[in-house]
């Protein structure tokens, strides 16, 4: 049966997020997702035990670690330092290029979600210093961290799910081989398109951001930088072990928790950093896994797919389904469900799933959690960012071009093998 309460609730969540600008200001995106999960639990569509099992705790642990490190980096003044360095250049177009490159690299190394946390204050500093539209800069940040994260197995949660699925022997090498070219080409288009919008869009009256809260005055910043280095080293080592076929693999979630340990063990600002972790987004993710777990258990998705279930290992089918499903359910749970239905696959198909589901995040706010983070971070700093349709209209060309480039490159590369 196609219709179910789980499907109805999922559609209602999408609808409410789409019209959020007309809802009370106190209603946040994570409130909507959590309310949806609560409705499903109360209605008995999913049991508490099944809900707990539906949550990918490895992803939650990884996100907690990188959010902790991201919070510590902001507290250590990294966002202010980068923002001041960028705004002090004499050429605004160079400032914009550095902003895109810095946030793209951060996304590839620390995940798009951590890059969204670090990059939001930088975007607001850039808007204030250069009198640019904060809306365009925040949308640029969303597009950049999405595209930049595509090339790395830890660039975003859906890539982490694919990298840890057990079907990829060398996650870093595999992702770079299949996705580096479309990532670089797409970033070039992001710069070309968004710089055009920045130059044409004057900030609305009263939209210039206020001064950001100052970073911590704590001189002990070494735990933060040690944690950052540990994260990069542990993830790189884990990927190398997988490539060598070693049975001693550390889950990415465990590596992230180990990496963030110096922040909580040695930093004098550990309690402030803990409070400033993006708890709202972690709750959003837990609730989202519950919603999609209920949807998968209901059988509605399987009924909608019909005979397509037998063709999930075809890259073209994977591209179409992962792109459009991500618009309704967000790319992380879509990939989680897809992997469970697929049960294995060739590298080309898995990289198509990674690339297209990631880029699908550049169509609607709900399509990627990093978009939600930018919205919530901007609101945290007192800035009204953008509404649902503003985001879509500004980023639509980036979505179309990057998806076409990625799909064409993977199909061509698969044919050449």
C-alpha positions, 0 to 999 in steps of 0.5 A: 500500500502506497499511502501510510501515516509515515508518508503523510507526515513526511510530506507534511514536514516538507510542506511546513518547512517550505512555508516556514516564513509564514509561521511564527518566528519561534518555529525552527526547522528542527522543531518541525522535524522533531514534531513529525518524529513525535507524531509517528511515535505517538501514533504507533507508526514506529516503536521507541526501540525501532526508532532508536535502531533507525538512528545511525549513531555512528553519524551522530557521533561523528557530527557531535565530534566535528560540531565540538571542534567547529565550536572550539575553532570559532571560540578560538577565533578562527572565524574572525581570523579568516574573516579579517584576512579575507576582508583586508584584501584590496580586491573584493573579487579576490576576497570572494574567491578566497571565501569560496575556496576556504569554505570548500576545503573546510567542507572536504576536511571537516564535513559540510556541516562543520564548514557551515558552522565556521563559515556563517560568521565569516559570510556575515563579516564579509557582508558587513565589511564590503556592504554585500547582500548577506542573503547572497553570501549565505546562499553562496556558503550553502552552495560551496560547502555542498559542492566542496564536500562531494569529493571527500568520504567525510565531506558530509554525512551521506558520504560517511554512510557510503564510505562505511558501508563496506563496499569501498576499499579505499574511500579517499582514493575512490572519492577523489578519482570519481568526483574530484573533476566535477567538484572543481568544475562545479566550484568554478561555476559557483564562483562565476554565478555567485560573484555575478549575483553579489555584484548585482545585489545591494543589501536590503535596508537594515540587513547589514549584519551587526558586529559578531560576538567576540571569540574567547579570550582564553590563550590556551588554543592548542587543544582545539588545533590538536583536535583538528589535526587528530580528526584529519589524521585519524580519518586519513589513517582509517581510510588507508587501513581500509585500502590495505584490507586491514580488519582493524577499522575504527568507525568514523564516529569513534574517530571523531569522538577521540579527536574532539577529546582534547577540547573537553579534557584540556580546554579552559572553555570546555563548558562553553564549547559544549553549550555551543555545540549545534544541539538543534541540528543533532536533534534534527538528525535524530528525528530525521532518522526516526521519520525515515525509519518509520517511512521505510518500515511502512513499505510506502517507499517500496510500493512507490518504487515498484519494479525500480527496486530491481534497477537500483544498481543502475547509475542513471536510476540512482541519479534520478531517484537520489536527486528527487527523493532528497528533495522530500526526505533530505539526502542523508536518510535517502542514502541510508535507505538506498544503501539498505535497499541496494545491499552492495554495488559497483563503485560507479553506482555508489559514487553516483549516489554520493555525488548526486545526493550531495548536489541535490542539497542545492535545490531546497533548504530541506534537501541538506542539513548544512542548509538548515545549519546556515539558517540556524547559525545566521538566526543565532547571530541575529540575522534573517538569512533567506526564505525557502524560495529565495534559496531555490531561485538563487542556487538553481543554476548551480544545481543544474550545472553541477548535477549535469557535470557530475552525472556526465563525468561518472558515466564517461569514466565508467565507460572508459574502465 
